[in-house]
Amino acid sequence: MENFADKFESEQELHDWLISFYEKQLQKFLNDIGGTTEYGVKITPRIIKVTMNRYSQLLEKNIVTDW
């Protein structure tokens, strides 16, 4: 069975995809608070907060600074 990460040519490509995924999820969640996802999960402030935290973590990991 193929590993999901193997579908990407580089770690950076996978990371970019993950950031894009979380960004899209946040947009959907913020536009439908109180609704449900396509999997029947209720969109609550808590799920938005958790998604925002993970999105922030991914963005921080992607930032490279040369001091």
C-alpha positions as CSV (number, residue, x, y, z in Angstrom):
1,M,0.0,0.0,0.0
2,E,1.4,3.4,-1.0
3,N,2.1,6.0,1.7
4,F,0.3,9.3,1.1
5,A,3.5,11.3,1.4
6,D,5.0,9.2,-1.5
7,K,2.6,11.0,-3.9
8,F,4.8,14.1,-3.6
9,E,8.1,14.6,-5.2
10,S,9.6,16.5,-2.3
11,E,9.0,17.3,1.4
12,Q,8.4,20.9,0.4
13,E,5.7,19.9,-2.0
14,L,3.9,17.9,0.7
15,H,4.3,20.7,3.1
16,D,2.8,23.2,0.6
17,W,-0.1,20.9,0.0
18,L,-0.8,20.6,3.7
19,I,-0.8,24.3,4.2
20,S,-3.2,24.7,1.3
21,F,-5.4,22.0,2.7
22,Y,-5.7,23.6,6.1
23,E,-6.3,27.0,4.6
24,K,-9.2,25.6,2.5
25,Q,-10.6,23.9,5.6
26,L,-10.5,27.0,7.6
27,Q,-12.3,29.0,4.9
28,K,-15.0,26.3,4.7
29,F,-15.3,26.2,8.5
30,L,-15.5,30.0,9.0
31,N,-18.2,30.2,6.3
32,D,-20.4,27.5,7.9
33,I,-20.0,27.7,11.7
34,G,-22.7,25.5,13.2
35,G,-23.1,23.5,10.1
36,T,-21.6,20.1,9.4
37,T,-18.7,18.9,7.2
38,E,-19.1,16.4,4.4
39,Y,-18.3,13.8,7.0
40,G,-21.1,14.9,9.4
41,V,-18.8,16.6,11.9
42,K,-20.4,19.7,13.5
43,I,-18.3,22.9,12.8
44,T,-17.8,24.4,16.2
45,P,-15.5,27.2,17.5
46,R,-13.3,24.4,19.0
47,I,-12.7,22.6,15.7
48,I,-11.9,26.0,14.1
49,K,-9.4,26.8,16.9
50,V,-7.7,23.4,16.6
51,T,-7.5,23.8,12.8
52,M,-6.1,27.4,13.1
53,N,-3.5,26.1,15.6
54,R,-2.3,23.4,13.2
55,Y,-2.3,25.8,10.3
56,S,-0.2,28.2,12.3
57,Q,2.2,25.5,13.2
58,L,2.6,24.5,9.5
59,L,3.2,28.1,8.5
60,E,5.8,28.6,11.3
61,K,7.7,25.5,10.2
62,N,7.7,26.7,6.6
63,I,9.3,30.1,7.5
64,V,13.0,30.1,7.1
65,T,15.0,33.1,8.3
66,D,18.7,33.9,7.8
67,W,19.8,36.0,10.7
